[in-house]
């Protein structure tokens, strides 16, 4: 899969998320992280103003890749196996940050919340029209999701960065999937798999009471 900046294509990234599910409806860690890396490459095409965002995403991806290359790697093969392994062995700070500030469960939760923002944002972009402003779509979807978990200073920085987003048509062209119409159609085809990954993760975390991990 090509994620280099010059061969970049958002469709491939979204399709990677589709390949995350095994036949037991479990989410495979490696393609999940691969999908995230692709999103970070896309974000990096939007300029240095977003580097504080991509740095945080990269460090979280790195935490998870380190688990995947550790002695415990087999326990991190799927999100489901990670949750049961970490909970069974008391490797998660459940109430406040303590011994395990970088558990897999809390790290994936941060990415999972960001995936909800992505879903709302791309869906609003898909259904918007040529008069819509990308920055406003982005602010609305952020306020409806991720902002609820961010302190004031991050919300402020994020909102300011959103004003630097390219106009809708440029944004859609930057996806590198052809014309604006083709980009919109691609979103319609690819977003359901993002939604499915989001929903399965959400149910898994809800079932184990992990949605508020510090
Ligand atoms: C297309 C425009 C892209 C805008 C990106 C929208 C997301 C704004 C998020 C701002 C995050 C700022 C940096 C640091 C945040 C961290 O404090 C939090 C919580 O982690 P903790 O501090 O508890 O360890 N991190 C997050 O919420 C994860 C953020 C990941 C954002 C990934 C965005 C991917 C963008 C894909 C673009 C197509």
Boltz pocket constraint, residues with backbone or C-beta under 6 A from the ligand:
constraints:
  - pocket:
      binder: B
      contacts: [[A, 39], [A, 40], [A, 42], [A, 43], [A, 46], [A, 50], [A, 52], [A, 53], [A, 56], [A, 57], [A, 110], [A, 111], [A, 113], [A, 114], [A, 117], [A, 118], [A, 138], [A, 146], [A, 149], [A, 154], [A, 158], [A, 165], [A, 214]]
      max_distance: 6.0
